[in-house]
Every structure is written in structure tokens, then in C-alpha cells.
Amino acid sequence: MKSKQEWFESKVTALSPEIMSEVQMSADIIARIDAILKEKHMTQRDLAHKMGKSEAVVSRWITGFPNFTFRSLSQLSAALGEPLIKLAN
């Protein structure tokens, strides 16, 4: 019987490069949100309040792999006062 780690690794290696890229981008954005919250001594509750969202919505964004939209990224950036994504020129 496979361990949970072995099972997880077998699933990850089976993903297409496009899906892996999407998962990595989501993880990078989530890490950036978390870093900004810590830097600004904010909680998920603070962010939810500032955005007019429920704590559950913000928690799902930060603890899962959400399908961010440009709108949600823009709202998050505005609420955090920091850009989440910087595009190269």
C-alpha cells in the first residue's frame, strides 16, 4: 500500500505542464498574500473586513488553490496596498 506522500507524488507527476504551472502560480500568489499579511500585521479577518468579504471566502483563497480572477486579484491588491503580480515589460 502506498503512503500518502507516495500517492501525492504519483498524482503530481501525472499532471500536465499547464496544470502544474497553474498550481505553482496559485501557490506563489497565496504565499505573497500571506507574506503581506504578516508584514502588515494583518489577519485574514482584517483582510476580509477591508474587502467586504466573509472570512470564509478569504480563508478559501489563502488555504486552497482558488481560481483567481483579475477582479479578485485587483481587489486583493487594493485591500493589501501592495501589488500581488508584477508583469515584465
C-alpha positions in Angstrom: 0.0 0.0 0.0 1.3 3.5 -0.9 1.9 6.1 1.7 0.1 9.4 1.4 3.3 11.0 0.2 3.9 8.4 -2.5 0.3 8.7 -3.6 0.5 12.5 -3.7 3.8 12.4 -5.7 2.3 10.0 -8.2 -0.6 12.3 -8.8 1.7 15.4 -9.1 3.9 13.7 -11.7 0.9 12.8 -13.8 -0.2 16.4 -14.1 0.2 18.2 -17.4 2.8 21.1 -17.5 -0.1 23.6 -17.9 -1.8 22.4 -14.8 1.5 22.3 -12.9 2.1 25.9 -13.9 -1.4 26.9 -12.8 -0.9 25.3 -9.4 2.5 26.9 -9.0 1.1 30.4 -9.8 -1.7 29.9 -7.3 0.8 28.8 -4.7 3.0 31.8 -5.4 0.1 34.2 -5.1 -1.1 32.6 -1.9 2.4 32.9 -0.4 2.6 36.6 -1.5 -0.8 37.3 0.2 0.4 35.5 3.4 3.7 37.4 3.4 2.0 40.8 3.0 -0.5 39.9 5.8 2.4 39.1 8.1 4.4 42.2 7.1 1.4 44.4 7.8 0.4 42.5 11.0 -3.0 41.8 9.4 -5.2 38.8 9.9 -7.4 37.1 7.4 -10.3 38.6 9.3 -8.8 42.1 8.8 -8.4 41.4 5.1 -12.0 40.1 4.8 -13.4 43.2 6.6 -11.4 45.6 4.5 -12.7 43.8 1.3 -16.3 43.5 2.5 -16.0 39.7 2.1 -16.7 36.9 4.5 -13.8 35.4 6.4 -14.7 32.1 4.8 -14.0 33.5 1.3 -10.7 34.9 2.3 -9.8 31.6 4.1 -10.6 29.6 0.9 -8.4 32.0 -1.1 -5.4 31.5 1.3 -5.8 27.9 2.3 -6.8 26.3 -1.0 -6.0 26.7 -4.7 -8.5 29.2 -5.8 -9.3 30.1 -9.4 -8.3 33.8 -9.0 -9.8 36.3 -11.4 -8.3 39.6 -12.5 -11.0 41.2 -10.4 -10.3 39.3 -7.2 -6.5 39.8 -7.7 -7.2 43.6 -8.1 -9.4 43.7 -5.1 -6.8 41.8 -3.0 -4.0 44.1 -4.2 -6.1 47.2 -3.4 -7.0 45.9 0.1 -3.4 44.9 0.9 -2.0 48.1 -0.6 0.6 46.0 -2.5 0.7 44.5 -5.9 0.3 40.7 -6.0 1.6 40.3 -9.5 4.2 42.3 -11.4 4.3 41.8 -15.2 7.6 42.1 -17.1 7.7 44.8 -19.8 
